[in-house]
Amino acid sequence: MTQLSTWQAKLTGTTAPAAVMLIRLYVGAVFLSEGILKFVRPDAQGTGRFDKAGIPAPGFFAPLDGVFEIVCGLLLLAGLLTRLATVPMVVNMLGALLITKLPILWGDAPLFPGKSGWWDFAHESRTDLAQLCGSLFLLIVGAGAYSLDARLHQSAAGSPTEAEGVRR
């Protein structure tokens, strides 16, 4: 029987219900597809978009962001290292909101010419906000019962009788 260390237990442990899988699948699928699009449509979604937004070194940061989105999206879909995978995606979404969406509020968003004010910001940032909230939710509750994290946690912790020793 292998005892889980504290950090492993926090990383893979979850008491969240199986329904969390729905959030995990949505968030993971969106990150995966957006990461792939950075390579499939580099002008519109990758380096071109990063350059237009004024992000320095777009040839470096767009592919890096794409790789993170693909890897973390796959991890979320599988429910593997879910909490760990959400951390870079929270940073990713905060960056997207601050760099590309927040300027809409004062009418200075290069990616959204002619858009300004609260309603345009709310409309254009809805997916980023949903991804941010979904990632934060998964960071807090974990992957849920139907996940590789739950299986790994369960097998590493062993059954309760193994963990406590057989007492009769």
VENFENWO-V192865 format. One record per residue. N is the residue number from 1. PSI is psi as a letter, one per 30 degrees, with the letter a starting at -180 (NA if undefined). OMEGA is omega in whole degrees, 0 to 359 (* if undefined). BURIAL is + if it has 16 or more other ideal C-beta (glycine too) atoms within 10 Angstrom, else -. Layout:
BEGIN
n: <N	N>
psi: <PSI	PSI>
omega: <OMEGA	OMEGA>
burial: <BURIAL	BURIAL>
END
This chain:
BEGIN
n: <1	2	3	4	5	6	7	8	9	10	11	12	13	14	15	16	17	18	19	20	21	22	23	24	25	26	27	28	29	30	31	32	33	34	35	36	37	38	39	40	41	42	43	44	45	46	47	48	49	50	51	52	53	54	55	56	57	58	59	60	61	62	63	64	65	66	67	68	69	70	71	72	73	74	75	76	77	78	79	80	81	82	83	84	85	86	87	88	89	90	91	92	93	94	95	96	97	98	99	100	101	102	103	104	105	106	107	108	109	110	111	112	113	114	115	116	117	118	119	120	121	122	123	124	125	126	127	128	129	130	131	132	133	134	135	136	137	138	139	140	141	142	143	144	145	146	147	148	149	150	151	152	153	154	155	156	157	158	159	160	161	162	163	164	165	166	167	168>
psi: <k	k	k	k	l	e	e	e	e	e	e	f	k	k	g	k	l	f	f	f	e	e	e	e	e	e	e	e	e	e	e	e	e	e	e	e	f	f	e	e	i	e	e	e	f	c	e	e	e	e	e	e	f	g	k	l	h	f	f	e	e	e	e	e	e	e	e	e	e	e	e	e	e	e	e	e	e	f	h	k	h	e	e	e	f	f	e	f	e	e	e	e	e	e	e	e	e	e	e	f	e	e	f	e	e	g	g	h	j	f	f	i	k	f	k	l	l	e	e	e	e	e	e	f	g	e	e	e	e	e	e	e	e	e	e	e	e	e	e	e	f	a	f	l	e	i	l	e	e	e	e	e	e	e	e	e	f	l	l	e	e	e	e	f	l	j	j	NA>
omega: <180	176	177	172	183	182	178	179	179	182	185	183	178	172	181	181	181	182	176	179	180	178	182	180	178	183	180	181	179	178	180	182	179	177	178	180	178	178	182	180	186	181	184	186	184	186	179	179	179	178	180	179	179	178	181	179	183	178	176	188	179	177	177	178	179	179	178	180	179	183	181	176	178	178	179	179	180	185	182	183	187	181	179	181	181	185	178	180	172	177	179	182	175	178	179	180	183	186	187	185	181	178	177	182	180	172	183	182	183	180	184	182	178	179	177	177	185	187	176	177	181	180	185	184	186	180	179	179	178	178	178	180	178	179	178	177	180	176	183	188	183	190	182	187	181	182	174	176	181	179	179	180	181	182	179	180	182	178	180	180	176	183	183	187	182	180	179	*>
burial: <-	-	-	+	-	-	-	-	-	-	+	+	+	+	-	+	-	-	-	+	+	-	+	+	-	-	+	+	-	+	+	+	-	+	+	-	+	+	-	-	-	+	-	-	+	+	+	-	+	+	+	-	+	-	+	-	-	+	-	-	+	+	+	-	+	+	-	+	+	+	-	+	+	-	+	+	+	+	+	+	+	+	+	-	+	+	-	+	+	+	-	+	+	-	-	+	+	-	-	+	+	-	+	+	+	-	-	-	+	-	+	+	-	-	+	+	-	-	-	+	+	-	-	+	+	-	-	+	-	-	+	+	-	+	+	-	+	+	+	-	+	+	+	+	+	+	+	-	+	+	-	+	+	-	-	+	+	-	-	-	-	-	-	-	-	-	-	->
END
